[in-house]
Amino acid sequence: LTAPVLYVGMVQAALFKRLNISDALANLPSTLYLGMMWFPVLCAWWFPQTGMLRPLIRNAYLAQAVACGLVAGTLLLQAPLAVVIGVMLGHATVVGAANGTTVVLNWEMLGQAISTRMRAHALAWQCWARSPRSYCLTASCSRFRRRPGWSCRTHSTMQPCSASRP
């Protein structure tokens, strides 16, 4: 439900265009979002303890919620243009840092909780949601890396691909 709110790029550019802000400034939220992709690496380096995973993920989601709330409040209160621009740029920065952090730390938590074999299945199921072909490709590649000679046969039903030895 929050995907349009957390999507940084076209949404902010359209809003900035509607507010008659220059194109150069309208591209700045995307730049800040992508510029924060280094933050998960520093976050994992600063807090390498396993016990910190849950609080870090919680705080990252909290930061995203606060940033989204500030944007909504600023727009609803019809704040001055400079304030709207500042809040939108801050939102893009926070979402860029927090979004990447939650993805990295969720995979780290998954790595702590289940074996490597099952992580490959989790990644494959994530691809299954996108398309059955990408699931089959991911599943066959992960199986091929573990045991040469495994293959992936597609099925016409919504079942995952099965691995069988030729």
C-alpha positions in Angstrom: 0.0 0.0 0.0 2.9 2.4 0.5 4.8 1.6 -2.7 3.8 4.9 -4.4 4.8 6.8 -1.3 8.2 5.1 -1.0 8.9 5.2 -4.7 11.5 7.9 -5.3 11.9 9.3 -8.8 8.9 9.9 -11.0 6.6 10.7 -8.1 8.7 13.5 -6.8 9.5 14.7 -10.4 5.8 14.9 -11.1 5.1 16.8 -7.9 7.9 19.2 -8.5 6.7 19.8 -12.0 3.2 20.6 -10.6 4.8 23.0 -8.2 6.6 24.7 -11.1 10.1 23.8 -9.9 12.9 23.5 -12.4 13.8 20.1 -13.9 17.3 20.2 -12.4 15.8 20.4 -8.9 13.2 17.9 -9.8 15.9 15.3 -10.5 17.7 15.9 -7.1 15.5 13.4 -5.1 16.5 10.6 -7.4 20.1 11.6 -7.1 20.0 11.7 -3.3 18.2 8.4 -3.2 20.8 6.6 -5.3 23.6 8.5 -3.5 22.6 6.8 -0.3 23.2 3.3 -1.6 26.5 3.2 0.4 24.7 3.5 3.7 23.8 -0.2 4.2 27.5 -1.1 4.0 28.4 1.4 6.7 25.5 0.3 8.8 26.6 -3.4 8.6 30.1 -2.3 9.4 29.2 -0.1 12.4 26.8 -2.7 13.9 28.1 -6.2 13.0 26.4 -7.9 16.0 23.6 -10.3 15.3 21.6 -8.8 18.1 21.5 -5.4 16.4 19.7 -6.7 13.3 16.2 -6.4 14.6 16.6 -2.9 16.2 18.3 -1.6 13.0 15.5 -2.9 10.8 12.8 -1.5 13.1 14.5 1.9 13.2 14.9 1.9 9.4 11.2 1.3 8.9 10.5 3.9 11.6 12.6 6.4 9.8 10.8 5.7 6.5 7.4 6.2 8.3 8.5 9.4 9.8 9.8 10.7 6.5 6.6 9.8 4.7 4.6 11.4 7.5 6.6 14.6 7.2 6.0 14.8 3.5 2.2 14.2 3.9 2.0 16.8 6.7 4.0 19.4 4.7 1.8 18.9 1.7 -1.4 19.0 3.7 -0.5 22.1 5.6 0.6 23.8 2.3 3.9 24.8 3.7 6.1 27.3 1.8 7.8 26.0 -1.3 11.3 26.0 0.2 10.0 23.8 3.1 8.4 21.4 0.7 11.6 21.0 -1.3 13.6 20.5 1.8 11.3 17.8 3.2 11.1 16.1 -0.2 14.9 16.0 -0.5 15.1 14.7 3.1 12.5 12.1 2.4 14.5 10.8 -0.7 17.7 10.7 1.4 16.1 8.8 4.3 14.3 6.3 2.0 17.5 5.7 0.1 19.4 4.9 3.2 16.6 3.0 5.0 15.4 1.0 2.0 18.8 -0.4 1.2 19.5 -1.1 4.8 16.3 -3.1 5.4 17.0 -5.2 2.3 20.6 -5.9 3.3 19.7 -6.6 6.9 16.7 -8.8 6.0 19.0 -11.0 3.9 21.5 -11.1 6.8 18.7 -12.2 9.1 17.6 -14.8 6.6 21.2 -16.0 6.5 21.4 -16.3 10.2 18.1 -18.2 10.4 18.2 -20.8 7.7 20.8 -22.8 5.7 22.4 -21.8 2.4 20.3 -24.3 0.5 17.1 -22.9 1.8 18.2 -19.3 1.1 18.5 -20.3 -2.6 14.9 -21.4 -2.4 13.8 -18.2 -0.8 15.4 -16.2 -3.5 13.9 -18.4 -6.1 10.4 -18.0 -4.6 10.9 -14.2 -4.6 11.5 -14.5 -8.3 8.5 -16.8 -8.7 6.3 -13.9 -7.7 7.7 -11.9 -10.6 7.4 -14.6 -13.2 7.6 -18.4 -13.3 10.4 -18.3 -15.9 12.6 -16.2 -13.6 11.9 -18.7 -10.8 13.0 -21.6 -13.0 16.1 -19.7 -14.1 17.1 -18.8 -10.5 16.3 -22.3 -9.2 18.2 -24.1 -11.9 21.2 -21.7 -11.5 21.3 -22.1 -7.8 21.1 -25.9 -8.1 23.7 -26.0 -10.9 26.1 -24.1 -8.7 25.7 -26.7 -5.9 25.6 -29.9 -8.0 26.5 -30.0 -11.7 24.0 -32.0 -13.7 20.8 -30.7 -12.1 18.2 -29.2 -14.3 14.9 -27.3 -14.0 11.8 -28.6 -15.8 8.9 -26.2 -16.2 5.4 -27.1 -15.3 2.2 -25.7 -16.7 0.7 -25.4 -13.1 1.7 -22.9 -10.5 4.0 -25.3 -8.8 7.7 -24.6 -8.4 10.2 -26.2 -10.8 11.5 -29.6 -9.7 15.1 -30.6 -9.9 15.9 -34.0 -11.2 19.1 -35.7 -12.3 19.3 -36.4 -16.0 
